[in-house]
Amino acid sequence: MSVLIDAERLRALTPWPKLIDALQSAFREPCEVPERLHFDIDGAGSLIIMPAWQQNGFLGVKVVQVFPGNSRIGKPTVHGMYMLASAGTGEVLSFIDAQELTARRTAATSALASRFLSRDSSRCLLVMGTGRLAAEVIGENGTRELHEQKRHLLLLEAIATASNLGGSVDAALTHALQQVCDFTQWPLGHVYLVRRTRGSPNWKTSLPR
C-alpha cells in the first residue's frame, strides 16, 4: 500500500547532513532522465511532468502545476506531487509533497556544491533573495551543516524590482547591490553586476555606476 508523505514528515525524514550525503552518492549513479513534458493549460497555467528512474531501482514522476494568477486570489503559484514507485515491478510506494521535496533537494544540492567549490578558508555564505529556496538554504538544519564545514551563514535580503525603479533592470539590480554593500561595507565598485538578457545565451558583466 502506498504511503502519503506530506511536507512535515518529509522534513523529518530528510535531515540536512544525511540528505546532502545521500545526494552526493546518488549523483554518482547512472539514472535515466527523459526530457520533461510541458503543457499549456488554456493560457492560465502550465502542467509539467518530469520522470526519472534507475534500472532495478526506483522510478519517480514529479507532476507540477504552475498557475501564476493564483497570487491574485491568495493561493500558491505552484502545486505538485511526486510519485515514487518500484522500477522493477511498477508498484507505487509513496506520494510525496513536490514543493517541499523540490525545495529541500535544491538547497541540499547547493550545499553539496559548496563542499567542492568553496575555499577551505571561506567564512561566509551570502544568500541573496527572499523566496522559498532562500528560506531552505538558511534553515536551522542548513546552518548546522555549514557550521560543520567551519563556515558562518549570512542572510541578506536584497529586494529590488524594476517596476518601482522606473522600469530599468540595471537600476533594480544596482539598487539591490547597494543594499549588499551597505550591509557588508564592501565598496560598490568592487561588486560586479552579472546579468543575461531574456532570450540571449550570453552573460554580460559590468560594474554598477
GIDA-V596990 format. One line per field, one symbol per residue. phi: phi as a letter, one per 20 degrees, with the letter a starting at -180 (. if undefined). burial: # if it has 16 or more other C-alpha atoms within 10 Angstrom, else .. A space follows every 10 residues. Layout:
BEGIN
phi: ???
burial: ???
END
This chain:
BEGIN
phi: .fdedeffff ffecfggfff fffgfffeef becfffdcce dlmeacdccc eabdglcdcc cddcddcgff ffdmdgfdca bdddcefedn ffeadcgfff ffffffffff fffffedfff efdcdeddpc egfgfffefg ffffffffel cddcdceddb cffecmnefg fffffffffg fffemefgfe deddbcfgnd ededcbefe
burial: ....##...# .....##.## .......... .......... ....###### ####...### #######... .......#.# #######... .######### #.###.###. ##........ ....#.###. ..######.. .#####.... ###.####.# ........## ########## #......#.. #......... .......#.
END
